[in-house]
Every structure is written in C-alpha cells, then in structure tokens.
Amino acid sequence: MTVIRWILGRIILLLNAIFRPSQRKLSPEQKAAQQASAGNLALYQFAACPFCVKVRRELHRLDLELPLRDAKSSELYRSELEHGGGRIKVPCLRIDEGDNSTWLYESNDIIEYLRGRFPADAQIAQA
C-alpha cells in the first residue's frame, strides 16, 4: 500500500507540474501589498497530498506566496499542527491574529478564505 501511495503521489505532482494553472499578473506594488497582507498566514501540508496540491494550485493562481510547512517530513511542523490545530490533518491554513491562531482545515474552505481575502478583481494589474 505504501508503494502505491508513493507512486500515486508522484503522478499527482507530475500532472500538477504539467497542467499548472495560469497566474494572475500583479504589479510590483500590488505584489508587495499582497505579500505584506499575507504575512500572518502559513500552510501546513504534505507535498503529494492531492488536497494540498489543490490549495497550492490556488496559491499559484492568486500569485500568493505563503510559507509551506511540510508536516510529513518536519517533526517541528507536525507538532505545531497537532498541538495548535488539535489534529494532524492537511491541508491546514494557520491564520495568526495577535496572540490568537485560527487553524482552518479543508481545502475548499481554505480556497474560499483565500479568494475572499485576496479577491482577483481587486488585485489584477492594469494592462
């Protein structure tokens, strides 16, 4: 079973690389503002998890760079995810607000949150 999961994971990563979605174009000022606004976010993920790939594809579409914390290969990130979020489940978006952290699970919920926080029509650079 482990070998099959490994093979399927590599196929998912290959297909993602081949069929990468188009990325919106941001001006340098918009990109800087967006990155500053995203400074309180981090994505806990596994590299070959299909739901994590789905969220990373949306990050690419939004031209948004977040810290990617691989909870599979890093014991530190795995522990943060378990103790902070309450369970080891990915993808998980950590949203820090002051001294509080919100742990958002489920790929569709994460994508909806990101689209709401970084709407495409408000961020696209003028041609």
C-alpha positions as a Python dict, from the first residue, in 0.01 Angstrom:
ca = {
    (1, 'M'): (0, 0, 0),
    (2, 'T'): (284, 241, 79),
    (3, 'V'): (438, 188, -266),
    (4, 'I'): (105, 254, -436),
    (5, 'R'): (55, 575, -238),
    (6, 'W'): (408, 686, -325),
    (7, 'I'): (350, 620, -696),
    (8, 'L'): (13, 796, -696),
    (9, 'G'): (169, 1092, -513),
    (10, 'R'): (438, 1125, -779),
    (11, 'I'): (174, 1106, -1054),
    (12, 'I'): (-22, 1385, -885),
    (13, 'L'): (291, 1602, -862),
    (14, 'L'): (379, 1534, -1226),
    (15, 'L'): (30, 1621, -1350),
    (16, 'N'): (34, 1936, -1139),
    (17, 'A'): (363, 2042, -1297),
    (18, 'I'): (236, 1972, -1650),
    (19, 'F'): (-106, 2133, -1611),
    (20, 'R'): (-17, 2427, -1389),
    (21, 'P'): (-289, 2694, -1384),
    (22, 'S'): (-230, 3042, -1521),
    (23, 'Q'): (-121, 3303, -1271),
    (24, 'R'): (-271, 3648, -1245),
    (25, 'K'): (-43, 3939, -1311),
    (26, 'L'): (24, 4178, -1028),
    (27, 'S'): (223, 4498, -1039),
    (28, 'P'): (526, 4504, -807),
    (29, 'E'): (333, 4735, -572),
    (30, 'Q'): (30, 4506, -566),
    (31, 'K'): (250, 4201, -512),
    (32, 'A'): (427, 4370, -220),
    (33, 'A'): (97, 4477, -64),
    (34, 'Q'): (-49, 4130, -106),
    (35, 'Q'): (255, 3963, 49),
    (36, 'A'): (250, 4206, 341),
    (37, 'S'): (-117, 4128, 396),
    (38, 'A'): (-43, 3753, 388),
    (39, 'G'): (235, 3776, 646),
    (40, 'N'): (19, 3615, 914),
    (41, 'L'): (-60, 3301, 710),
    (42, 'A'): (114, 2963, 681),
    (43, 'L'): (4, 2643, 506),
    (44, 'Y'): (69, 2309, 674),
    (45, 'Q'): (76, 2042, 406),
    (46, 'F'): (219, 1722, 264),
    (47, 'A'): (393, 1753, -73),
    (48, 'A'): (198, 1482, -258),
    (49, 'C'): (-140, 1517, -86),
    (50, 'P'): (-400, 1583, -360),
    (51, 'F'): (-593, 1828, -143),
    (52, 'C'): (-272, 2016, -59),
    (53, 'V'): (-189, 2029, -430),
    (54, 'K'): (-534, 2178, -487),
    (55, 'V'): (-464, 2457, -236),
    (56, 'R'): (-114, 2520, -374),
    (57, 'R'): (-263, 2550, -724),
    (58, 'E'): (-493, 2823, -593),
    (59, 'L'): (-198, 2998, -429),
    (60, 'H'): (-29, 2993, -769),
    (61, 'R'): (-341, 3133, -942),
    (62, 'L'): (-355, 3414, -686),
    (63, 'D'): (21, 3476, -721),
    (64, 'L'): (41, 3440, -345),
    (65, 'E'): (347, 3307, -166),
    (66, 'L'): (288, 3156, 176),
    (67, 'P'): (526, 2962, 397),
    (68, 'L'): (468, 2595, 320),
    (69, 'R'): (521, 2381, 626),
    (70, 'D'): (567, 2016, 542),
    (71, 'A'): (413, 1835, 838),
    (72, 'K'): (516, 1498, 699),
    (73, 'S'): (892, 1548, 692),
    (74, 'S'): (932, 1801, 973),
    (75, 'E'): (867, 1689, 1329),
    (76, 'L'): (851, 2055, 1439),
    (77, 'Y'): (571, 2141, 1194),
    (78, 'R'): (392, 1816, 1269),
    (79, 'S'): (399, 1900, 1640),
    (80, 'E'): (281, 2259, 1577),
    (81, 'L'): (-8, 2125, 1370),
    (82, 'E'): (-107, 1868, 1630),
    (83, 'H'): (-84, 2097, 1933),
    (84, 'G'): (-208, 2417, 1771),
    (85, 'G'): (-475, 2280, 1540),
    (86, 'G'): (-567, 1981, 1753),
    (87, 'R'): (-502, 1713, 1489),
    (88, 'I'): (-260, 1609, 1219),
    (89, 'K'): (-470, 1673, 910),
    (90, 'V'): (-365, 1858, 599),
    (91, 'P'): (-405, 2095, 433),
    (92, 'C'): (-438, 2338, 720),
    (93, 'L'): (-408, 2715, 697),
    (94, 'R'): (-279, 2882, 1011),
    (95, 'I'): (-407, 3237, 1050),
    (96, 'D'): (-231, 3437, 1321),
    (97, 'E'): (-412, 3740, 1460),
    (98, 'G'): (-229, 3895, 1750),
    (99, 'D'): (-182, 3629, 2016),
    (100, 'N'): (-452, 3404, 1868),
    (101, 'S'): (-423, 3148, 1590),
    (102, 'T'): (-707, 3007, 1383),
    (103, 'W'): (-648, 2670, 1217),
    (104, 'L'): (-855, 2632, 900),
    (105, 'Y'): (-887, 2278, 765),
    (106, 'E'): (-1047, 2150, 442),
    (107, 'S'): (-913, 2256, 104),
    (108, 'N'): (-1239, 2412, -17),
    (109, 'D'): (-1268, 2623, 299),
    (110, 'I'): (-907, 2737, 266),
    (111, 'I'): (-956, 2830, -101),
    (112, 'E'): (-1278, 3018, -23),
    (113, 'Y'): (-1099, 3209, 256),
    (114, 'L'): (-806, 3300, 29),
    (115, 'R'): (-1033, 3413, -256),
    (116, 'G'): (-1229, 3628, -14),
    (117, 'R'): (-919, 3782, 140),
    (118, 'F'): (-733, 3830, -190),
    (119, 'P'): (-1009, 3888, -449),
    (120, 'A'): (-892, 3865, -809),
    (121, 'D'): (-1080, 4172, -935),
    (122, 'A'): (-924, 4395, -670),
    (123, 'Q'): (-569, 4271, -731),
    (124, 'I'): (-523, 4247, -1109),
    (125, 'A'): (-272, 4491, -1251),
    (126, 'Q'): (-386, 4730, -1521),
    (127, 'A'): (-261, 4641, -1871),
}
